[in-house]
Amino acid sequence: MATEHCNGSSKAVLYLRMSSDHQETSIDDQRSELERYAHKHGYSIADEYLDEAISGDDTAKRSGFLQMRDDCSTGQFDLVLCWDQDRFGRFDLIEGGYWITPFREAGVRLETIAQGTIDWEDLIGQLIYSVNQMGKNQFLKDLSHNTTCGILSSAREGTSGSGGR
């Protein structure tokens, strides 16, 4: 029997994203885990949206996410399932409101395997989401900074990024 929610529906879509081509099994792994999760919670999967080899902070270029955002108001689904909150996006707090608002207005929820239900309607849920989101966004900034510093250091030393000469 399907799990009942406050709006009485359990039609889910999967949102699958990987950041780089180096994560060859990431999409299949996410899909498999999400299908098990949906089955366990009684959710029917209506569709899936996919973005491959694109960063979570480059949302304007994520065609799968943009299509899902456009489709959320059609009533075809009321729940987005993701492996982790950072698969949905690595927005900063201000930008996040822009991307999330269409989902909230359509009554579409976000649920992840890693964080569980993301409650955008409740103050505590918003705070928890915001703190997690800030950390995930900052991780990208730190990674970019550290990668750039490593490349510049290697270039100054005349070595490759792998440490060889």
C-alpha positions in Angstrom: 0.0 0.0 0.0 1.3 3.5 -0.9 2.5 5.8 1.9 -0.1 8.5 2.5 1.0 12.1 2.5 -0.8 15.3 3.4 -1.8 15.8 -0.3 -2.7 12.1 -0.6 -0.4 11.3 -3.6 2.8 9.4 -4.0 3.7 9.9 -7.6 7.5 10.4 -7.8 10.0 11.3 -10.3 13.7 10.4 -10.1 16.2 13.2 -10.6 19.6 11.7 -11.5 22.7 13.8 -11.9 26.4 13.3 -12.0 29.0 16.0 -12.1 31.6 14.5 -14.4 32.2 11.8 -17.0 34.5 10.1 -14.4 31.5 8.9 -12.5 30.6 6.2 -15.0 28.4 4.2 -12.7 26.9 7.0 -10.7 23.6 7.3 -12.7 22.9 3.6 -12.7 23.8 3.4 -9.0 21.5 6.3 -8.1 18.7 4.9 -10.2 19.0 1.5 -8.6 19.1 2.9 -5.0 16.2 5.3 -5.7 14.0 2.5 -7.2 14.6 0.4 -4.1 13.8 3.4 -1.9 10.6 4.2 -3.9 9.4 0.6 -3.6 10.1 0.5 0.1 8.1 3.7 0.7 5.3 2.8 -1.6 6.0 5.5 -4.2 5.2 4.9 -7.8 7.8 6.3 -10.3 6.1 8.4 -13.0 9.3 9.5 -14.8 12.9 10.3 -14.4 15.0 13.4 -15.3 18.7 13.1 -16.0 21.7 15.5 -16.2 25.0 13.9 -17.0 28.5 15.4 -16.5 27.2 18.8 -15.3 27.9 20.6 -12.0 25.1 21.1 -9.5 25.8 24.8 -9.4 25.4 25.3 -13.2 21.6 24.9 -13.0 20.8 27.1 -16.1 22.6 24.4 -18.2 20.9 21.4 -16.6 18.3 20.6 -19.2 16.9 17.7 -17.2 16.4 19.8 -14.1 14.9 22.6 -16.1 12.4 20.2 -17.8 11.5 18.8 -14.4 11.0 22.3 -13.0 8.7 23.1 -16.0 6.8 19.8 -15.6 6.3 20.1 -11.8 3.2 22.3 -12.3 1.4 19.7 -14.5 0.4 17.4 -11.7 2.2 14.4 -13.1 4.2 14.1 -9.9 4.2 15.4 -6.4 7.6 14.2 -5.2 11.2 14.4 -6.5 13.5 11.6 -5.3 17.2 12.2 -5.3 20.1 10.2 -4.0 21.4 13.2 -2.0 20.4 16.9 -1.6 23.5 17.9 -3.6 22.2 15.9 -6.6 19.2 18.2 -6.7 21.5 21.2 -6.7 24.4 23.0 -5.1 22.7 26.4 -5.0 23.7 29.2 -2.7 20.9 30.3 -0.4 19.7 33.2 -2.5 19.8 31.3 -5.8 18.1 28.3 -4.2 14.9 30.2 -3.7 14.7 31.0 -7.3 15.0 27.3 -8.4 12.9 25.8 -5.6 9.9 28.2 -5.7 8.2 26.5 -8.7 8.3 23.2 -6.9 6.9 24.6 -3.7 4.2 26.5 -5.5 3.2 23.2 -7.3 3.1 21.3 -4.0 6.1 19.1 -5.1 8.3 17.8 -2.3 11.9 16.8 -2.3 13.0 13.6 -0.6 16.5 12.1 -0.6 18.0 8.8 0.5 20.8 10.7 2.4 18.7 13.4 4.1 15.2 12.0 4.0 12.2 14.4 3.5 13.2 18.0 2.8 10.5 20.2 4.3 10.5 23.6 2.5 7.3 24.6 4.3 8.4 24.3 7.9 10.8 26.7 9.6 13.0 23.9 11.0 13.0 22.1 7.7 14.0 25.3 5.9 16.9 25.9 8.4 18.1 22.3 8.1 17.9 22.5 4.3 19.7 25.8 4.3 22.6 24.8 6.5 23.1 21.6 4.4 22.8 23.6 1.2 25.4 26.2 2.3 27.8 23.4 3.2 27.3 21.7 -0.2 27.7 25.0 -2.1 30.8 25.9 -0.1 32.3 22.5 -0.9 32.2 23.4 -4.6 33.8 26.7 -4.0 36.6 25.2 -1.9 37.1 22.4 -4.4 37.4 24.9 -7.2 39.8 27.1 -5.3 42.0 24.1 -4.2 42.1 22.7 -7.7 43.1 26.1 -9.2 45.8 26.5 -6.5 47.2 23.1 -7.3 47.3 23.7 -11.0 49.0 27.1 -10.6 51.5 25.6 -8.2 52.3 22.8 -10.7 52.6 25.3 -13.5 55.0 27.5 -11.5 57.1 24.4 -10.6 57.0 23.1 -14.2 55.4 19.8 -13.1 52.2 18.1 -14.2 49.2 18.0 -11.9 50.1 14.4 -11.1 53.4 15.4 -9.6 55.7 14.2 -12.4 58.3 16.3 -14.2 
